[in-house]
Amino acid sequence: MDNYTIESMAKTMNISKQTLRYYDTLGLVCPQRLENGYRRYSKADYLDLQLVLMLKRGNFSLDEIKIVLKNRRDLGNPHASLAASKKFLHEKRENLIQQIHDLNNLVKMLDSTLKQVDALDSCEGIDQIIGEAYESVLE
């Protein structure tokens, strides 16, 4: 299908019509408007929306997604646009790797804390365990 109504696009992509309207307001996916004001989504809009949804799943913010789309649409200077996109995506990748590292450390700290808390018979000593956990997070 080359043209989608807002309803058919929402069903196809498994998102709400409200989300599509919001993305239009933000300038992420801006379909053609018919004389009656209805939105008509093209194949290019469909592909843009696929990218938006994929990046959202990758923990990209809407502002970050806007940057990626802007670079993708910048046909005036394709080499600079490609270079900017690569740089941005590499930086985002490094950021995600750091977040994964931080989350793995947090899981280890929680496992250690839970092991200590599970060994308690009463609340006595829990303050010390929490204090130690807090200090380990700060390291």
For each residue, the residues with C-beta under 8 A, 3 or more apart:
1: 4 8
2: 42 43
3: 40 41 42
4: 1 8 9 12 40 41 42 45 46
5: 8 9 38 39 40 41
6: 9 10 17 20 21 31 38 39 41
7: 10 11 17
8: 1 4 5 11 12
9: 4 5 6 12 13 20 31 41 45 46 49
10: 6 7 13 14 15 16 17 19 20
11: 7 8 14
12: 4 8 9 46
13: 9 10 46 49 50 53
14: 10 11
15: 10 19 20 53
16: 10 19 20
17: 6 7 10 20 21
18: 21 22
19: 10 15 16 22 23
20: 6 9 10 15 16 17 23 24 29 39 49
21: 6 17 18 24 25
22: 18 19 25 26
23: 19 20 26 28 29 49 52
24: 20 21 27 28 29 30 31 39
25: 21 22
26: 22 23 62 66
27: 24 30 66
28: 23 24 48 52 62 65 66 69
29: 20 23 24 41 45 48 49 52
30: 24 27 45
31: 6 9 24 39 40 41 42 45
32: 39 40 41 42
33: 37 38 39 40
34: 37 38 39 40
35:
36:
37: 33 34
38: 5 6 33 34
39: 5 6 20 24 31 32 33 34
40: 3 4 5 31 32 33 34
41: 3 4 5 6 9 29 31 32 45 46 49
42: 2 3 4 31 32 45 46
43: 2 46 47
44: 47 48
45: 4 9 29 30 31 41 42 48 49
46: 4 9 12 13 41 42 43 49 50
47: 43 44 50 51
48: 28 29 44 45 51 52 69 72
49: 9 13 20 23 29 41 45 46 52 53
50: 13 46 47 53 54
51: 47 48 54 55 65 68 69 72
52: 23 28 29 48 49 55 56 65 69
53: 13 15 49 50 56 57
54: 50 51 57 58
55: 51 52 58 60 64 65 68
56: 52 53 59 60 62 65
57: 53 54
58: 54 55 92 96
59: 56 96 99
60: 55 56 64 65 68 92
61: 64 65
62: 26 28 56 65 66
63: 66 67
64: 55 60 61 67 68 88 92
65: 28 51 52 55 56 60 61 62 68 69
66: 26 27 28 62 63 69 70
67: 63 64 70 71 88
68: 51 55 60 64 65 71 72 85 88 89
69: 28 48 51 52 65 66 72 73
70: 66 67 73 74
71: 67 68 74 81 82 84 85 88
72: 48 51 68 69 81 85
73: 69 70
74: 70 71 77 78 80 81
75: 78 81
76:
77: 74 80 81
78: 74 75 81 82
79: 82 83
80: 74 77 83 84
81: 71 72 74 75 77 78 84 85
82: 71 78 79 85 86
83: 79 80 86 87
84: 71 80 81 87 88
85: 68 71 72 81 82 88 89
86: 82 83 89 90
87: 83 84 90 91
88: 64 67 68 71 84 85 91 92
89: 68 85 86 92 93
90: 86 87 93 94
91: 87 88 94 95
92: 58 60 64 88 89 95 96
93: 89 90 96 97
94: 90 91 97 98
95: 91 92 98 99
96: 58 59 92 93 99 100
97: 93 94 100 101
98: 94 95 101 102
99: 59 95 96 102 103
100: 96 97 103 104
101: 97 98 104 105
102: 98 99 105 106
103: 99 100 106 107
104: 100 101 107 108
105: 101 102 108 109
106: 102 103 109 110 137
107: 103 104 110 111
108: 104 105 111 112
109: 105 106 112 113 133 136 137
110: 106 107 113 114 133
111: 107 108 114 115
112: 108 109 115 116 133 136
113: 109 110 116 117 129 130 132 133
114: 110 111 117 118
115: 111 112 118 119
116: 112 113 119 120 129
117: 113 114 120 126 129
118: 114 115
119: 115 116
120: 116 117 123 124 125 126 129
121:
122: 125
123: 120 126
124: 120
125: 120 122 128 129
126: 117 120 123 129 130
127: 130 131
128: 125 131 132
129: 113 116 117 120 125 126 132 133
130: 113 126 127 133 134
131: 127 128 134 135
132: 113 128 129 135 136
133: 109 110 112 113 129 130 136 137
134: 130 131 137 138
135: 131 132 138 139
136: 109 112 132 133 139
137: 106 109 133 134
138: 134 135
139: 135 136
